[in-house]
């Protein structure tokens, strides 16, 4: 007879299947997206308090702003939400023309989206102030769908790697002007399971 396991009291049980999570060191907030049920959980690691907000779509990915006050959520449909972390509410929804695989919130009301769509493997820039969706135009570097992207803290750059190609490569995107620069640095190397 197997021994009954116990969960230590400091462990918090999450309802649903986690699809993505991001921790903000500045605020101590962890944003956790789940499916079954569709939700975003805002967990304050400083106070151990959490707030669960039910979503009407399945979230694929989440990214918090560097100050920890805002977030963006990418869904399993062609949609993105702008999320006010402090008030735990969605402030804007955007219908876009791709299914987000990964998403990053940047400066000045911009966010960046890699796509799950194999047919349209573009890298997208979404202006959260205007709703304008702009594709990255430089494809000589071989970017493809399902690219993992992360923002370099305190710098106007994104780092990305492909998940569906070998080598995975390293991409550096310049976001100094809001949307990504047409010049993308690429390093033809494999980083394995770095992420």
C-alpha positions in Angstrom: 0.0 0.0 0.0 1.6 3.3 -1.0 2.1 5.9 1.7 -0.3 8.8 1.5 1.5 12.0 0.5 1.0 15.3 2.2 1.4 18.7 0.7 3.4 21.1 2.9 1.3 24.1 4.0 3.5 26.6 2.1 2.7 25.0 -1.2 -0.3 26.6 -3.0 -2.4 24.3 -5.1 -3.2 25.7 -8.6 -6.5 24.7 -10.2 -6.1 23.9 -13.9 -3.2 23.1 -16.2 -0.5 25.8 -16.2 0.1 27.0 -19.8 2.7 29.8 -18.9 4.0 31.7 -15.9 6.2 34.7 -15.4 7.8 36.1 -12.2 8.5 39.8 -11.8 11.4 40.3 -9.4 10.6 44.0 -9.0 7.1 43.5 -7.7 7.3 39.9 -6.4 4.3 39.1 -8.5 4.0 35.8 -10.4 1.4 35.8 -13.2 0.2 32.2 -13.9 -2.0 31.3 -16.8 -4.1 28.1 -16.7 -6.5 26.1 -18.9 -9.3 23.9 -17.5 -10.3 26.4 -16.1 -9.1 29.3 -18.2 -7.7 31.8 -15.8 -4.8 34.1 -14.8 -3.6 33.8 -11.2 -1.9 36.9 -9.7 0.3 35.5 -6.9 2.1 38.0 -4.6 5.2 36.1 -3.3 5.8 38.8 -0.7 2.4 38.3 1.0 1.4 34.8 -0.2 -1.9 36.3 -1.4 -3.4 35.3 -4.7 -6.2 36.5 -6.9 -7.7 34.3 -9.7 -9.4 35.9 -12.7 -11.4 33.7 -15.0 -10.9 34.1 -18.7 -13.3 33.4 -21.5 -10.5 32.1 -23.8 -7.6 29.7 -23.2 -4.4 31.5 -22.5 -1.2 30.4 -24.2 1.4 32.9 -22.9 1.8 35.8 -20.5 4.4 38.6 -20.0 4.7 41.3 -17.3 6.0 44.8 -17.7 9.4 45.4 -16.0 7.7 47.5 -13.2 5.2 44.7 -12.6 2.0 46.8 -13.0 0.9 45.7 -16.5 0.8 42.4 -18.4 -0.2 41.0 -21.8 -1.9 37.6 -22.3 -1.8 35.7 -25.6 -4.5 33.2 -26.3 -5.0 30.0 -28.2 -7.1 32.0 -30.7 -6.2 35.2 -32.6 -6.4 37.4 -29.5 -4.4 39.4 -27.0 -5.4 41.1 -23.7 -3.8 44.0 -21.9 -4.0 43.3 -18.2 -3.8 45.7 -15.2 -1.9 43.6 -12.6 -2.6 46.1 -9.7 -6.4 45.9 -10.2 -6.5 42.3 -11.5 -8.6 43.3 -14.6 -8.4 43.2 -18.4 -8.4 46.7 -19.7 -8.3 46.0 -23.4 -8.8 43.1 -25.8 -7.2 43.0 -29.3 -8.2 40.8 -32.2 -5.0 40.0 -34.2 -4.3 37.8 -37.3 -2.2 35.1 -35.6 -2.3 32.7 -32.7 0.4 33.8 -30.1 3.0 31.2 -29.2 5.0 33.6 -27.0 4.5 37.2 -26.0 6.6 40.0 -24.5 5.5 43.4 -23.2 8.0 46.2 -23.9 8.2 50.0 -23.4 5.9 52.7 -24.6 2.8 50.6 -25.1 4.3 47.9 -27.4 4.2 44.2 -27.2 5.8 41.5 -29.4 4.3 38.2 -30.5 5.8 35.1 -32.0 3.2 32.9 -33.7 2.0 29.4 -33.4 0.8 29.5 -37.0 3.1 27.4 -39.2 1.5 28.9 -42.3 2.3 32.5 -41.3 5.5 32.4 -39.4 5.8 36.2 -38.9 7.1 38.1 -35.9 4.5 40.7 -34.8 4.6 44.1 -33.1 1.4 45.2 -31.4 0.9 48.8 -30.4 -1.3 48.5 -27.3 -2.2 52.2 -27.5 -3.5 52.2 -31.1 -4.1 48.4 -31.8 -1.9 48.6 -34.8 -0.3 45.2 -35.7 3.0 45.4 -37.7 4.9 42.5 -39.0 8.7 42.3 -38.8 10.0 42.6 -42.4 13.4 41.0 -42.3 13.2 37.2 -43.0 16.7 36.7 -44.2 17.6 35.4 -40.8 15.3 32.4 -41.0 12.9 33.1 -38.1 10.1 30.6 -38.0 7.0 29.9 -36.0 7.1 28.9 -32.3 9.9 31.1 -31.4 10.5 31.7 -27.7 11.1 35.4 -26.9 12.2 37.2 -23.7 13.0 40.8 -23.0 16.5 41.7 -21.7 15.8 43.5 -18.4 16.5 47.3 -18.5 17.6 47.1 -22.2 15.7 47.8 -25.4 16.3 44.3 -26.8 14.5 40.9 -27.1 16.2 37.6 -27.3 14.6 34.7 -29.2 15.2 31.1 -30.2 13.4 28.8 -32.6 11.8 25.7 -31.2 11.0 23.9 -34.5 14.4 24.2 -36.3 17.9 23.0 -35.8 20.0 24.8 -34.9 17.6 26.8 -32.7 19.7 29.9 -33.2 19.8 33.1 -31.2 18.0 36.2 -32.4 18.5 39.7 -31.0 15.7 42.1 -31.8 16.2 45.9 -31.3 13.1 47.5 -29.9 14.6 51.0 -29.3 12.0 52.7 -31.5 9.0 50.7 -30.3 8.4 48.2 -33.1 11.3 45.9 -33.9 14.1 47.1 -36.1 14.4 45.7 -39.6 17.9 44.7 -38.6 18.0 41.5 -36.6 21.1 39.9 -35.3 21.3 36.2 -35.6 23.8 33.6 -34.3 23.7 30.3 -36.0 24.1 28.0 -33.0 22.0 25.6 -30.9 21.3 26.5 -27.3 19.6 23.2 -26.5 17.1 23.3 -23.7 18.3 26.7 -22.4 14.8 28.0 -21.7 
